[in-house]
Amino acid sequence: MKIKDLIKEEVQKMLEASMTKGFRKAVEALQDIQLKQQKLRKAFVAEKNPKKKDKLKQALINMHKIVQKAELDFNRAISNEPVDLEEIDVRKTHGDRRIENPKTGNDVKLRTALKAKKGTQVYQKARKIYNRLKDKE
C-alpha cells in the first residue's frame, strides 16, 4: 500500500508542475499576442492613407479574434492552477470588512483595498490586516 501512496504523490507533483508550465506558456502567449495587437493599434492610429488604414482595420479585427482565443486559453490555464485555499478563505470570510482609506478618508472593503496598487497606503494597511487574519486562522 505504501508504494501506491508514493506513486500517487509523485503523479500529483508531476501534474502540479505541468499545470504551472501550461500556465506559464498561456501567459507568454497572451502577452505576445497583446503586444502584436498593441503595435497594430499604434500603426492604425498613426496611418494617414485611407487604403492602408482599412487594411490595418481588417488586421485589427482578425487580431481581436486571436486575442479572444488566447484569453480563453489563459482563463483555462488559470482554472487549472493550484490555489492556496487559506488565502481564499481569509478573503471570503473577511473580504466585506471595511477599512478606512488614509488618503481619502472613505471606507473601502478589505478585498478592494488588497487590489489597490502595492505602494499605496490603503494597500499596505489592508495587507497588514490580511496577514494578521491569516496568521490567526
N, C-alpha and C positions, 0 to 999 in steps of 0.2 A: 504493500500500500504506500510506503514512503516513496518509492520510485515514481509511482503515478503522480503523487503530490508534487514532487520535484519537477517532473516533466510539465505538469500544468503550470507551475510557477514560471518556468523558463519560457514556455509558449506565451504566457501572459506578458512577460517582459519584452519578448520579441514583438508582440503585437503593439504594445505601447510605443516602442522605438519606431516601428514602421508608421504608426499614426503621426508621430511628430515629424518624420521625414515627409510624409504626404502633406502635412500642414505647411511645412517649410516650402515645399515645391509650389503649393497653391498660392502662398503669399508672394513668392518670387514671380510667378506667372502673372498674378493680378497686378503687381507693381509695374512689371514690364509693359503690360497692355495699357495700363492707365497712363504711363509715360508716353507711349506712342500716341494715345488719344489726345493728350495734352499738346504734343507737338503739332498734331493735325489741327487742333483748335487755334493755336497761335498762327499757323500758316494761313488758315481760313480767315482769321480776323485781319491779318496783315495784307492779304491779297486784294489788289485793286481791279484786276482783269475779271470781268463777269464770267467768262467761259471757264477760266481756271478756278474761280470761286465756286462755280456749280460742280465741277469735278471734285473739289475738296469737300463740298457739302455731301455729295454721294459717298465719298470715302468715310466721312464722319458718321453717316448713317450706318454704313456697314461695320465700322469700328464699334459703334454702340452695341450692336448685336453681339460682337465678340466679347466686349466688356461684360455684358449681362451674363454670358455663358461662364466667363472667368469668375464673376461674383458668385454665381450659383455653385461652381466647384469649390470656391473658397468657403462658402457657407456650409457645404457638405463636410469639408475638412474640419471646420470649427466644431460641428456637431459630433464628429468622431474623436475629438481630442479629449484626453482625460481631464477631469475637472476637480479642483480642490473643493470637496464638499463642505469643509469647515468654513471657507470663505463665503460660500453661497448661503449657508445657514446664518452667519452673522449679518450679512446684508439683508437677508429675507426677514429676520426677526427684528432687527433694529433699524432697518432702512427708512422707516417712516418717522423715526425720531428726528426732531427739529433742533438745529443748532443755529447760533447767530453768526451771520457773515460779518466779520470785523470791519470790512471795508465799507459795506453799505448799511449795516445795522439791521438788515432784513433777516428773517428766519428762513432757512432752507433745510430741506431734508438731508439726512446724513448721506444717503446714496447719491444724491445730486452733488453734494459737496465733494464726494470722492471722485466724481467725474470731472472736477474742475482742473485747470492747469496745475501742474505739480508745484510750481513755485509760489502759488498764491497762498495768502494767509488762511483762507477758508479751507483749502485742501489740507494744509498742514494741521490745522485744528481737527478736521474730520479724520485724518489719518491717525492722530494720537488717540482719539476716541475709539476708532475702529480697532487699533492694536490693543487697547485696554480691554475692549469687549471680547476680542478673540482670545486673549490670554485667560480671561475668566472662564470661558467655556471649555 
